[in-house]
Amino acid sequence: MATAVRISLIGAGSVLIGLVLMWWLIVLLVRLSTPRKKVTTQPNTTPTPHISREESGGKYIAASAAAAVALSLSKAAAAQSFQGDRLTSWQVAHRSRQISQLVSKPFQKGPRS
């Protein structure tokens, strides 16, 4: 029994060491294969102007309304394309199986499988 445990520990340890070595090798290859970017720091000398809501002339409200309209149109288009799709034979088979299971056990208590 002691030999079996020893062999298992040696095997598990070698697998762990192999995984760590593979991880280190992948990190090394990623570092070598990605191009290095030159880091240039330029101080931002131009101050950014602060525009309040009153000065913008309602641009914030117009932008939020346009975003809301675009989101509602995209959701409606997604719902229409989903409803227009046909069911595959696998979906029909699994849904009919679910329905038959629900009908065969109508008074079952607890979670349904």
Biopython code that builds the backbone (N, CA, C, O; Angstrom):
import numpy as np
from Bio.PDB.StructureBuilder import StructureBuilder

atoms = [
    (1, "MET", "N", (0.829, -1.199, 0.000)),
    (1, "MET", "CA", (0.000, 0.000, 0.000)),
    (1, "MET", "C", (0.867, 1.255, 0.000)),
    (1, "MET", "O", (0.529, 2.238, -0.659)),
    (2, "ALA", "N", (1.971, 1.233, 0.725)),
    (2, "ALA", "CA", (2.863, 2.387, 0.783)),
    (2, "ALA", "C", (3.485, 2.658, -0.588)),
    (2, "ALA", "O", (3.697, 3.813, -0.959)),
    (3, "THR", "N", (3.773, 1.602, -1.330)),
    (3, "THR", "CA", (4.362, 1.795, -2.659)),
    (3, "THR", "C", (3.351, 2.454, -3.598)),
    (3, "THR", "O", (3.724, 3.288, -4.423)),
    (4, "ALA", "N", (2.090, 2.089, -3.478)),
    (4, "ALA", "CA", (1.066, 2.678, -4.339)),
    (4, "ALA", "C", (0.917, 4.172, -4.045)),
    (4, "ALA", "O", (0.761, 4.977, -4.964)),
    (5, "VAL", "N", (0.965, 4.532, -2.777)),
    (5, "VAL", "CA", (0.859, 5.940, -2.407)),
    (5, "VAL", "C", (2.085, 6.698, -2.903)),
    (5, "VAL", "O", (1.965, 7.810, -3.416)),
    (6, "ARG", "N", (3.252, 6.103, -2.753)),
    (6, "ARG", "CA", (4.489, 6.741, -3.193)),
    (6, "ARG", "C", (4.464, 6.948, -4.720)),
    (6, "ARG", "O", (4.851, 8.009, -5.210)),
    (7, "ILE", "N", (4.015, 5.947, -5.452)),
    (7, "ILE", "CA", (3.945, 6.067, -6.909)),
    (7, "ILE", "C", (2.928, 7.142, -7.304)),
    (7, "ILE", "O", (3.163, 7.909, -8.238)),
    (8, "SER", "N", (1.811, 7.195, -6.601)),
    (8, "SER", "CA", (0.799, 8.219, -6.891)),
    (8, "SER", "C", (1.333, 9.618, -6.623)),
    (8, "SER", "O", (1.100, 10.534, -7.412)),
    (9, "LEU", "N", (2.050, 9.789, -5.514)),
    (9, "LEU", "CA", (2.615, 11.100, -5.199)),
    (9, "LEU", "C", (3.671, 11.509, -6.209)),
    (9, "LEU", "O", (3.734, 12.675, -6.600)),
    (10, "ILE", "N", (4.501, 10.568, -6.637)),
    (10, "ILE", "CA", (5.511, 10.888, -7.641)),
    (10, "ILE", "C", (4.837, 11.274, -8.955)),
    (10, "ILE", "O", (5.260, 12.226, -9.610)),
    (11, "GLY", "N", (3.809, 10.555, -9.339)),
    (11, "GLY", "CA", (3.094, 10.867, -10.572)),
    (11, "GLY", "C", (2.404, 12.213, -10.507)),
    (11, "GLY", "O", (2.484, 12.997, -11.452)),
    (12, "ALA", "N", (1.725, 12.492, -9.398)),
    (12, "ALA", "CA", (1.044, 13.773, -9.251)),
    (12, "ALA", "C", (2.044, 14.921, -9.210)),
    (12, "ALA", "O", (1.800, 15.982, -9.785)),
    (13, "GLY", "N", (3.162, 14.713, -8.537)),
    (13, "GLY", "CA", (4.190, 15.749, -8.476)),
    (13, "GLY", "C", (4.799, 16.020, -9.838)),
    (13, "GLY", "O", (5.049, 17.173, -10.188)),
    (14, "SER", "N", (5.039, 14.975, -10.607)),
    (14, "SER", "CA", (5.623, 15.181, -11.939)),
    (14, "SER", "C", (4.638, 15.880, -12.870)),
    (14, "SER", "O", (5.040, 16.697, -13.699)),
    (15, "VAL", "N", (3.362, 15.567, -12.739)),
    (15, "VAL", "CA", (2.359, 16.263, -13.551)),
    (15, "VAL", "C", (2.316, 17.735, -13.171)),
    (15, "VAL", "O", (2.255, 18.591, -14.053)),
    (16, "LEU", "N", (2.346, 18.048, -11.885)),
    (16, "LEU", "CA", (2.331, 19.432, -11.431)),
    (16, "LEU", "C", (3.569, 20.178, -11.927)),
    (16, "LEU", "O", (3.458, 21.308, -12.402)),
    (17, "ILE", "N", (4.721, 19.570, -11.825)),
    (17, "ILE", "CA", (5.950, 20.201, -12.304)),
    (17, "ILE", "C", (5.883, 20.415, -13.815)),
    (17, "ILE", "O", (6.323, 21.448, -14.318)),
    (18, "GLY", "N", (5.334, 19.441, -14.534)),
    (18, "GLY", "CA", (5.183, 19.585, -15.978)),
    (18, "GLY", "C", (4.258, 20.727, -16.345)),
    (18, "GLY", "O", (4.535, 21.468, -17.288)),
    (19, "LEU", "N", (3.153, 20.882, -15.608)),
    (19, "LEU", "CA", (2.229, 21.988, -15.866)),
    (19, "LEU", "C", (2.873, 23.342, -15.599)),
    (19, "LEU", "O", (2.676, 24.286, -16.364)),
    (20, "VAL", "N", (3.637, 23.440, -14.523)),
    (20, "VAL", "CA", (4.315, 24.699, -14.210)),
    (20, "VAL", "C", (5.344, 25.024, -15.282)),
    (20, "VAL", "O", (5.466, 26.179, -15.692)),
    (21, "LEU", "N", (6.083, 24.024, -15.740)),
    (21, "LEU", "CA", (7.065, 24.260, -16.799)),
    (21, "LEU", "C", (6.395, 24.679, -18.107)),
    (21, "LEU", "O", (6.903, 25.557, -18.805)),
    (22, "MET", "N", (5.274, 24.069, -18.443)),
    (22, "MET", "CA", (4.558, 24.443, -19.660)),
    (22, "MET", "C", (4.023, 25.876, -19.554)),
    (22, "MET", "O", (4.071, 26.634, -20.523)),
    (23, "TRP", "N", (3.516, 26.240, -18.378)),
    (23, "TRP", "CA", (3.014, 27.591, -18.165)),
    (23, "TRP", "C", (4.151, 28.602, -18.325)),
    (23, "TRP", "O", (3.972, 29.646, -18.954)),
    (24, "TRP", "N", (5.319, 28.292, -17.756)),
    (24, "TRP", "CA", (6.466, 29.178, -17.846)),
    (24, "TRP", "C", (6.917, 29.302, -19.307)),
    (24, "TRP", "O", (7.286, 30.389, -19.753)),
    (25, "LEU", "N", (6.888, 28.205, -20.038)),
    (25, "LEU", "CA", (7.279, 28.225, -21.435)),
    (25, "LEU", "C", (6.316, 29.067, -22.275)),
    (25, "LEU", "O", (6.752, 29.802, -23.161)),
    (26, "ILE", "N", (5.024, 28.968, -22.007)),
    (26, "ILE", "CA", (4.037, 29.761, -22.731)),
    (26, "ILE", "C", (4.225, 31.244, -22.447)),
    (26, "ILE", "O", (4.164, 32.062, -23.364)),
    (27, "VAL", "N", (4.452, 31.598, -21.189)),
    (27, "VAL", "CA", (4.684, 32.997, -20.830)),
    (27, "VAL", "C", (5.927, 33.514, -21.543)),
    (27, "VAL", "O", (5.929, 34.638, -22.045)),
    (28, "LEU", "N", (6.978, 32.712, -21.593)),
    (28, "LEU", "CA", (8.212, 33.110, -22.252)),
    (28, "LEU", "C", (7.988, 33.310, -23.751)),
    (28, "LEU", "O", (8.470, 34.287, -24.323)),
    (29, "LEU", "N", (7.266, 32.400, -24.383)),
    (29, "LEU", "CA", (7.000, 32.527, -25.812)),
    (29, "LEU", "C", (6.134, 33.740, -26.131)),
    (29, "LEU", "O", (6.345, 34.397, -27.150)),
    (30, "VAL", "N", (5.166, 34.042, -25.277)),
    (30, "VAL", "CA", (4.326, 35.217, -25.498)),
    (30, "VAL", "C", (5.149, 36.485, -25.373)),
    (30, "VAL", "O", (4.978, 37.413, -26.164)),
    (31, "ARG", "N", (6.034, 36.538, -24.400)),
    (31, "ARG", "CA", (6.877, 37.726, -24.233)),
    (31, "ARG", "C", (7.820, 37.901, -25.412)),
    (31, "ARG", "O", (8.077, 39.027, -25.837)),
    (32, "LEU", "N", (8.335, 36.808, -25.943)),
    (32, "LEU", "CA", (9.262, 36.910, -27.061)),
    (32, "LEU", "C", (8.552, 37.218, -28.374)),
    (32, "LEU", "O", (9.135, 37.856, -29.251)),
    (33, "SER", "N", (7.320, 36.784, -28.524)),
    (33, "SER", "CA", (6.631, 36.946, -29.807)),
    (33, "SER", "C", (5.867, 38.253, -29.931)),
    (33, "SER", "O", (5.561, 38.664, -31.050)),
    (34, "THR", "N", (5.548, 38.920, -28.840)),
    (34, "THR", "CA", (4.818, 40.189, -28.944)),
    (34, "THR", "C", (5.799, 41.329, -29.191)),
    (34, "THR", "O", (6.841, 41.407, -28.541)),
    (35, "PRO", "N", (5.468, 42.211, -30.128)),
    (35, "PRO", "CA", (6.361, 43.339, -30.395)),
    (35, "PRO", "C", (6.311, 44.339, -29.249)),
    (35, "PRO", "O", (5.263, 44.587, -28.652)),
    (36, "ARG", "N", (7.456, 44.893, -28.968)),
    (36, "ARG", "CA", (7.532, 45.876, -27.880)),
    (36, "ARG", "C", (7.167, 47.241, -28.409)),
    (36, "ARG", "O", (7.563, 47.622, -29.510)),
    (37, "LYS", "N", (6.418, 47.966, -27.625)),
    (37, "LYS", "CA", (6.012, 49.310, -28.003)),
    (37, "LYS", "C", (6.920, 50.313, -27.307)),
    (37, "LYS", "O", (7.308, 50.133, -26.153)),
    (38, "LYS", "N", (7.248, 51.371, -28.037)),
    (38, "LYS", "CA", (8.062, 52.413, -27.440)),
    (38, "LYS", "C", (7.183, 53.253, -26.523)),
    (38, "LYS", "O", (6.099, 53.690, -26.910)),
    (39, "VAL", "N", (7.656, 53.467, -25.330)),
    (39, "VAL", "CA", (6.903, 54.242, -24.364)),
    (39, "VAL", "C", (7.402, 55.674, -24.418)),
    (39, "VAL", "O", (8.553, 55.957, -24.085)),
    (40, "THR", "N", (6.540, 56.555, -24.834)),
    (40, "THR", "CA", (6.871, 57.977, -24.866)),
    (40, "THR", "C", (5.876, 58.703, -23.992)),
    (40, "THR", "O", (4.664, 58.589, -24.172)),
    (41, "THR", "N", (6.392, 59.430, -23.068)),
    (41, "THR", "CA", (5.519, 60.195, -22.173)),
    (41, "THR", "C", (5.650, 61.656, -22.529)),
    (41, "THR", "O", (6.728, 62.245, -22.435)),
    (42, "GLN", "N", (4.547, 62.227, -22.936)),
    (42, "GLN", "CA", (4.504, 63.646, -23.232)),
    (42, "GLN", "C", (3.528, 64.287, -22.263)),
    (42, "GLN", "O", (2.386, 63.847, -22.132)),
    (43, "PRO", "N", (3.975, 65.309, -21.600)),
    (43, "PRO", "CA", (3.066, 65.957, -20.652)),
    (43, "PRO", "C", (1.928, 66.641, -21.404)),
    (43, "PRO", "O", (2.119, 67.234, -22.465)),
    (44, "ASN", "N", (0.763, 66.537, -20.827)),
    (44, "ASN", "CA", (-0.422, 67.144, -21.404)),
    (44, "ASN", "C", (-0.445, 68.608, -20.992)),
    (44, "ASN", "O", (-0.832, 68.952, -19.875)),
    (45, "THR", "N", (-0.023, 69.462, -21.918)),
    (45, "THR", "CA", (0.054, 70.887, -21.586)),
    (45, "THR", "C", (-1.232, 71.634, -21.894)),
    (45, "THR", "O", (-1.462, 72.717, -21.356)),
    (46, "THR", "N", (-2.078, 71.068, -22.758)),
    (46, "THR", "CA", (-3.316, 71.764, -23.086)),
    (46, "THR", "C", (-4.405, 71.340, -22.116)),
    (46, "THR", "O", (-4.700, 70.150, -22.004)),
    (47, "PRO", "N", (-4.998, 72.277, -21.425)),
    (47, "PRO", "CA", (-6.062, 71.915, -20.500)),
    (47, "PRO", "C", (-7.335, 71.560, -21.273)),
    (47, "PRO", "O", (-7.643, 72.172, -22.296)),
    (48, "THR", "N", (-8.051, 70.587, -20.781)),
    (48, "THR", "CA", (-9.306, 70.196, -21.419)),
    (48, "THR", "C", (-10.412, 71.098, -20.894)),
    (48, "THR", "O", (-10.561, 71.254, -19.682)),
    (49, "PRO", "N", (-11.187, 71.689, -21.788)),
    (49, "PRO", "CA", (-12.250, 72.593, -21.326)),
    (49, "PRO", "C", (-13.401, 71.800, -20.725)),
    (49, "PRO", "O", (-13.759, 70.733, -21.225)),
    (50, "HIS", "N", (-13.965, 72.315, -19.675)),
    (50, "HIS", "CA", (-15.109, 71.686, -19.035)),
    (50, "HIS", "C", (-16.374, 72.359, -19.544)),
    (50, "HIS", "O", (-16.542, 73.572, -19.411)),
    (51, "ILE", "N", (-17.261, 71.562, -20.127)),
    (51, "ILE", "CA", (-18.503, 72.097, -20.668)),
    (51, "ILE", "C", (-19.643, 71.612, -19.785)),
    (51, "ILE", "O", (-19.812, 70.410, -19.585)),
    (52, "SER", "N", (-20.401, 72.520, -19.273)),
    (52, "SER", "CA", (-21.518, 72.150, -18.423)),
    (52, "SER", "C", (-22.724, 71.800, -19.290)),
    (52, "SER", "O", (-22.700, 71.978, -20.508)),
    (53, "ARG", "N", (-23.758, 71.310, -18.661)),
    (53, "ARG", "CA", (-24.969, 70.934, -19.393)),
    (53, "ARG", "C", (-25.656, 72.151, -20.014)),
    (53, "ARG", "O", (-26.227, 72.062, -21.101)),
    (54, "GLU", "N", (-25.598, 73.268, -19.327)),
    (54, "GLU", "CA", (-26.247, 74.465, -19.839)),
    (54, "GLU", "C", (-25.507, 74.991, -21.063)),
    (54, "GLU", "O", (-26.134, 75.491, -21.997)),
    (55, "GLU", "N", (-24.177, 74.884, -21.070)),
    (55, "GLU", "CA", (-23.385, 75.409, -22.185)),
    (55, "GLU", "C", (-23.484, 74.518, -23.415)),
    (55, "GLU", "O", (-23.298, 74.995, -24.535)),
    (56, "SER", "N", (-23.769, 73.250, -23.233)),
    (56, "SER", "CA", (-23.773, 72.343, -24.378)),
    (56, "SER", "C", (-25.044, 72.472, -25.209)),
    (56, "SER", "O", (-25.093, 71.955, -26.325)),
    (57, "GLY", "N", (-26.054, 73.134, -24.707)),
    (57, "GLY", "CA", (-27.262, 73.369, -25.480)),
    (57, "GLY", "C", (-28.102, 72.124, -25.674)),
    (57, "GLY", "O", (-28.716, 71.960, -26.728)),
    (58, "GLY", "N", (-28.148, 71.247, -24.694)),
    (58, "GLY", "CA", (-28.989, 70.060, -24.775)),
    (58, "GLY", "C", (-28.378, 68.907, -25.552)),
    (58, "GLY", "O", (-29.091, 67.976, -25.927)),
    (59, "LYS", "N", (-27.060, 68.947, -25.806)),
    (59, "LYS", "CA", (-26.421, 67.859, -26.554)),
    (59, "LYS", "C", (-26.442, 66.559, -25.765)),
    (59, "LYS", "O", (-26.543, 65.478, -26.345)),
    (60, "TYR", "N", (-26.348, 66.662, -24.436)),
    (60, "TYR", "CA", (-26.398, 65.463, -23.599)),
    (60, "TYR", "C", (-27.744, 64.768, -23.719)),
    (60, "TYR", "O", (-27.812, 63.543, -23.815)),
    (61, "ILE", "N", (-28.802, 65.546, -23.713)),
    (61, "ILE", "CA", (-30.151, 64.980, -23.801)),
    (61, "ILE", "C", (-30.368, 64.353, -25.174)),
    (61, "ILE", "O", (-30.951, 63.274, -25.278)),
    (62, "ALA", "N", (-29.906, 65.020, -26.220)),
    (62, "ALA", "CA", (-30.063, 64.486, -27.572)),
    (62, "ALA", "C", (-29.262, 63.195, -27.741)),
    (62, "ALA", "O", (-29.733, 62.246, -28.367)),
    (63, "ALA", "N", (-28.057, 63.163, -27.183)),
    (63, "ALA", "CA", (-27.231, 61.966, -27.303)),
    (63, "ALA", "C", (-27.847, 60.802, -26.540)),
    (63, "ALA", "O", (-27.831, 59.670, -27.024)),
    (64, "SER", "N", (-28.388, 61.064, -25.357)),
    (64, "SER", "CA", (-29.005, 59.983, -24.593)),
    (64, "SER", "C", (-30.283, 59.492, -25.268)),
    (64, "SER", "O", (-30.576, 58.297, -25.230)),
    (65, "ALA", "N", (-31.044, 60.389, -25.883)),
    (65, "ALA", "CA", (-32.251, 59.972, -26.594)),
    (65, "ALA", "C", (-31.890, 59.137, -27.823)),
    (65, "ALA", "O", (-32.558, 58.146, -28.117)),
    (66, "ALA", "N", (-30.844, 59.529, -28.534)),
    (66, "ALA", "CA", (-30.415, 58.764, -29.708)),
    (66, "ALA", "C", (-29.924, 57.380, -29.302)),
    (66, "ALA", "O", (-30.195, 56.397, -29.991)),
    (67, "ALA", "N", (-29.210, 57.302, -28.197)),
    (67, "ALA", "CA", (-28.733, 56.004, -27.723)),
    (67, "ALA", "C", (-29.899, 55.111, -27.309)),
    (67, "ALA", "O", (-29.882, 53.907, -27.568)),
    (68, "ALA", "N", (-30.910, 55.693, -26.669)),
    (68, "ALA", "CA", (-32.069, 54.906, -26.244)),
    (68, "ALA", "C", (-32.845, 54.383, -27.442)),
    (68, "ALA", "O", (-33.308, 53.243, -27.430)),
    (69, "VAL", "N", (-32.991, 55.199, -28.469)),
    (69, "VAL", "CA", (-33.702, 54.761, -29.675)),
    (69, "VAL", "C", (-32.922, 53.650, -30.370)),
    (69, "VAL", "O", (-33.507, 52.660, -30.811)),
    (70, "ALA", "N", (-31.608, 53.811, -30.469)),
    (70, "ALA", "CA", (-30.783, 52.787, -31.128)),
    (70, "ALA", "C", (-30.845, 51.469, -30.373)),
    (70, "ALA", "O", (-30.922, 50.408, -30.993)),
    (71, "LEU", "N", (-30.813, 51.517, -29.047)),
    (71, "LEU", "CA", (-30.899, 50.289, -28.253)),
    (71, "LEU", "C", (-32.255, 49.624, -28.416)),
    (71, "LEU", "O", (-32.330, 48.402, -28.539)),
    (72, "SER", "N", (-33.306, 50.392, -28.419)),
    (72, "SER", "CA", (-34.639, 49.786, -28.556)),
    (72, "SER", "C", (-34.819, 49.172, -29.938)),
    (72, "SER", "O", (-35.445, 48.120, -30.062)),
    (73, "LEU", "N", (-34.286, 49.803, -30.974)),
    (73, "LEU", "CA", (-34.384, 49.237, -32.323)),
    (73, "LEU", "C", (-33.571, 47.958, -32.454)),
    (73, "LEU", "O", (-34.002, 47.015, -33.118)),
    (74, "SER", "N", (-32.398, 47.918, -31.828)),
    (74, "SER", "CA", (-31.571, 46.710, -31.935)),
    (74, "SER", "C", (-32.205, 45.552, -31.175)),
    (74, "SER", "O", (-32.107, 44.407, -31.616)),
    (75, "LYS", "N", (-32.851, 45.819, -30.046)),
    (75, "LYS", "CA", (-33.525, 44.749, -29.298)),
    (75, "LYS", "C", (-34.719, 44.219, -30.077)),
    (75, "LYS", "O", (-34.971, 43.014, -30.088)),
    (76, "ALA", "N", (-35.454, 45.117, -30.728)),
    (76, "ALA", "CA", (-36.610, 44.682, -31.510)),
    (76, "ALA", "C", (-36.172, 43.851, -32.701)),
    (76, "ALA", "O", (-36.817, 42.855, -33.028)),
    (77, "ALA", "N", (-35.092, 44.241, -33.354)),
    (77, "ALA", "CA", (-34.594, 43.486, -34.504)),
    (77, "ALA", "C", (-34.095, 42.116, -34.060)),
    (77, "ALA", "O", (-34.294, 41.125, -34.763)),
    (78, "ALA", "N", (-33.446, 42.054, -32.895)),
    (78, "ALA", "CA", (-32.959, 40.768, -32.394)),
    (78, "ALA", "C", (-34.121, 39.854, -32.034)),
    (78, "ALA", "O", (-34.050, 38.647, -32.267)),
    (79, "ALA", "N", (-35.186, 40.406, -31.471)),
    (79, "ALA", "CA", (-36.342, 39.592, -31.107)),
    (79, "ALA", "C", (-37.043, 39.069, -32.355)),
    (79, "ALA", "O", (-37.489, 37.922, -32.372)),
    (80, "GLN", "N", (-37.148, 39.878, -33.388)),
    (80, "GLN", "CA", (-37.800, 39.435, -34.617)),
    (80, "GLN", "C", (-36.997, 38.347, -35.311)),
    (80, "GLN", "O", (-37.579, 37.396, -35.832)),
    (81, "SER", "N", (-35.679, 38.465, -35.332)),
    (81, "SER", "CA", (-34.876, 37.447, -36.010)),
    (81, "SER", "C", (-34.922, 36.133, -35.239)),
    (81, "SER", "O", (-34.860, 35.064, -35.846)),
    (82, "PHE", "N", (-35.029, 36.189, -33.922)),
    (82, "PHE", "CA", (-35.093, 34.962, -33.141)),
    (82, "PHE", "C", (-36.433, 34.261, -33.340)),
    (82, "PHE", "O", (-36.483, 33.034, -33.428)),
    (83, "GLN", "N", (-37.515, 35.028, -33.411)),
    (83, "GLN", "CA", (-38.836, 34.431, -33.582)),
    (83, "GLN", "C", (-39.010, 33.850, -34.970)),
    (83, "GLN", "O", (-39.801, 32.923, -35.145)),
    (84, "GLY", "N", (-38.301, 34.359, -35.957)),
    (84, "GLY", "CA", (-38.440, 33.885, -37.311)),
    (84, "GLY", "C", (-37.630, 32.628, -37.597)),
    (84, "GLY", "O", (-37.836, 31.991, -38.630)),
    (85, "ASP", "N", (-36.718, 32.255, -36.711)),
    (85, "ASP", "CA", (-35.891, 31.076, -36.947)),
    (85, "ASP", "C", (-36.715, 29.810, -36.807)),
    (85, "ASP", "O", (-37.662, 29.750, -36.023)),
    (86, "ARG", "N", (-36.341, 28.801, -37.577)),
    (86, "ARG", "CA", (-37.009, 27.511, -37.475)),
    (86, "ARG", "C", (-36.304, 26.652, -36.446)),
    (86, "ARG", "O", (-35.105, 26.806, -36.212)),
    (87, "LEU", "N", (-37.047, 25.751, -35.834)),
    (87, "LEU", "CA", (-36.468, 24.838, -34.865)),
    (87, "LEU", "C", (-35.834, 23.667, -35.596)),
    (87, "LEU", "O", (-36.355, 23.185, -36.602)),
    (88, "THR", "N", (-34.699, 23.220, -35.069)),
    (88, "THR", "CA", (-34.070, 22.048, -35.651)),
    (88, "THR", "C", (-34.759, 20.800, -35.120)),
    (88, "THR", "O", (-35.545, 20.862, -34.174)),
    (89, "SER", "N", (-34.455, 19.676, -35.737)),
    (89, "SER", "CA", (-35.084, 18.429, -35.299)),
    (89, "SER", "C", (-34.653, 18.060, -33.883)),
    (89, "SER", "O", (-35.430, 17.468, -33.134)),
    (90, "TRP", "N", (-33.419, 18.404, -33.510)),
    (90, "TRP", "CA", (-32.959, 18.128, -32.147)),
    (90, "TRP", "C", (-33.743, 18.942, -31.132)),
    (90, "TRP", "O", (-34.123, 18.427, -30.081)),
    (91, "GLN", "N", (-33.989, 20.212, -31.439)),
    (91, "GLN", "CA", (-34.747, 21.055, -30.513)),
    (91, "GLN", "C", (-36.170, 20.540, -30.364)),
    (91, "GLN", "O", (-36.711, 20.529, -29.258)),
    (92, "VAL", "N", (-36.775, 20.120, -31.449)),
    (92, "VAL", "CA", (-38.142, 19.591, -31.385)),
    (92, "VAL", "C", (-38.174, 18.323, -30.545)),
    (92, "VAL", "O", (-39.074, 18.143, -29.724)),
    (93, "ALA", "N", (-37.193, 17.440, -30.745)),
    (93, "ALA", "CA", (-37.156, 16.186, -29.994)),
    (93, "ALA", "C", (-36.983, 16.439, -28.503)),
    (93, "ALA", "O", (-37.669, 15.822, -27.689)),
    (94, "HIS", "N", (-36.080, 17.331, -28.138)),
    (94, "HIS", "CA", (-35.839, 17.588, -26.713)),
    (94, "HIS", "C", (-36.995, 18.333, -26.058)),
    (94, "HIS", "O", (-37.319, 18.077, -24.899)),
    (95, "ARG", "N", (-37.611, 19.240, -26.782)),
    (95, "ARG", "CA", (-38.753, 19.958, -26.202)),
    (95, "ARG", "C", (-39.948, 19.026, -26.024)),
    (95, "ARG", "O", (-40.669, 19.122, -25.031)),
    (96, "SER", "N", (-40.158, 18.131, -26.976)),
    (96, "SER", "CA", (-41.272, 17.195, -26.814)),
    (96, "SER", "C", (-41.000, 16.223, -25.672)),
    (96, "SER", "O", (-41.925, 15.797, -24.982)),
    (97, "ARG", "N", (-39.735, 15.875, -25.475)),
    (97, "ARG", "CA", (-39.371, 15.012, -24.336)),
    (97, "ARG", "C", (-39.635, 15.733, -23.019)),
    (97, "ARG", "O", (-40.157, 15.135, -22.078)),
    (98, "GLN", "N", (-39.277, 17.021, -22.944)),
    (98, "GLN", "CA", (-39.545, 17.793, -21.734)),
    (98, "GLN", "C", (-41.036, 17.863, -21.456)),
    (98, "GLN", "O", (-41.464, 17.683, -20.316)),
    (99, "ILE", "N", (-41.816, 18.119, -22.466)),
    (99, "ILE", "CA", (-43.263, 18.236, -22.287)),
    (99, "ILE", "C", (-43.850, 16.901, -21.842)),
    (99, "ILE", "O", (-44.716, 16.870, -20.968)),
    (100, "SER", "N", (-43.389, 15.795, -22.435)),
    (100, "SER", "CA", (-43.927, 14.493, -22.042)),
    (100, "SER", "C", (-43.549, 14.155, -20.599)),
    (100, "SER", "O", (-44.330, 13.519, -19.891)),
    (101, "GLN", "N", (-42.367, 14.570, -20.160)),
    (101, "GLN", "CA", (-41.978, 14.331, -18.766)),
    (101, "GLN", "C", (-42.829, 15.166, -17.820)),
    (101, "GLN", "O", (-43.213, 14.692, -16.751)),
    (102, "LEU", "N", (-43.126, 16.393, -18.197)),
    (102, "LEU", "CA", (-43.957, 17.245, -17.348)),
    (102, "LEU", "C", (-45.388, 16.721, -17.276)),
    (102, "LEU", "O", (-46.018, 16.787, -16.220)),
    (103, "VAL", "N", (-45.907, 16.202, -18.389)),
    (103, "VAL", "CA", (-47.275, 15.704, -18.421)),
    (103, "VAL", "C", (-47.397, 14.394, -17.657)),
    (103, "VAL", "O", (-48.418, 14.145, -17.014)),
    (104, "SER", "N", (-46.364, 13.549, -17.719)),
    (104, "SER", "CA", (-46.444, 12.248, -17.062)),
    (104, "SER", "C", (-46.343, 12.362, -15.541)),
    (104, "SER", "O", (-46.801, 11.466, -14.833)),
    (105, "LYS", "N", (-45.755, 13.440, -15.023)),
    (105, "LYS", "CA", (-45.624, 13.622, -13.576)),
    (105, "LYS", "C", (-46.184, 14.981, -13.177)),
    (105, "LYS", "O", (-45.419, 15.868, -12.796)),
    (106, "PRO", "N", (-47.505, 15.168, -13.256)),
    (106, "PRO", "CA", (-48.048, 16.497, -12.984)),
    (106, "PRO", "C", (-48.066, 16.871, -11.505)),
    (106, "PRO", "O", (-48.043, 18.059, -11.183)),
    (107, "PHE", "N", (-48.105, 15.914, -10.610)),
    (107, "PHE", "CA", (-48.230, 16.221, -9.186)),
    (107, "PHE", "C", (-46.948, 15.913, -8.427)),
    (107, "PHE", "O", (-46.994, 15.653, -7.225)),
    (108, "GLN", "N", (-45.822, 15.937, -9.096)),
    (108, "GLN", "CA", (-44.551, 15.651, -8.447)),
    (108, "GLN", "C", (-44.136, 16.856, -7.619)),
    (108, "GLN", "O", (-44.238, 17.994, -8.076)),
    (109, "LYS", "N", (-43.664, 16.605, -6.388)),
    (109, "LYS", "CA", (-43.187, 17.675, -5.532)),
    (109, "LYS", "C", (-41.686, 17.757, -5.648)),
    (109, "LYS", "O", (-41.012, 16.750, -5.866)),
    (110, "GLY", "N", (-41.163, 18.963, -5.500)),
    (110, "GLY", "CA", (-39.722, 19.155, -5.564)),
    (110, "GLY", "C", (-39.292, 19.569, -6.963)),
    (110, "GLY", "O", (-40.123, 19.793, -7.843)),
    (111, "PRO", "N", (-37.976, 19.667, -7.156)),
    (111, "PRO", "CA", (-37.475, 20.126, -8.457)),
    (111, "PRO", "C", (-37.700, 19.077, -9.531)),
    (111, "PRO", "O", (-37.585, 17.874, -9.294)),
    (112, "ARG", "N", (-38.024, 19.571, -10.721)),
    (112, "ARG", "CA", (-38.257, 18.665, -11.849)),
    (112, "ARG", "C", (-36.972, 18.505, -12.627)),
    (112, "ARG", "O", (-36.192, 19.446, -12.771)),
    (113, "SER", "N", (-36.760, 17.297, -13.130)),
    (113, "SER", "CA", (-35.535, 17.051, -13.882)),
    (113, "SER", "C", (-35.811, 17.039, -15.361)),
    (113, "SER", "O", (-34.894, 16.846, -16.159)),
]
sb = StructureBuilder()
sb.init_structure("model")
sb.init_model(0)
sb.init_chain("A")
sb.init_seg("    ")
for serial, (resi, resn, name, xyz) in enumerate(atoms, 1):
    if name == "N":
        sb.init_residue(resn, " ", resi, " ")
    sb.init_atom(name, np.array(xyz, "f"), 0.0, 1.0, " ", f" {name:<3s}", serial, name[0])
structure = sb.get_structure()
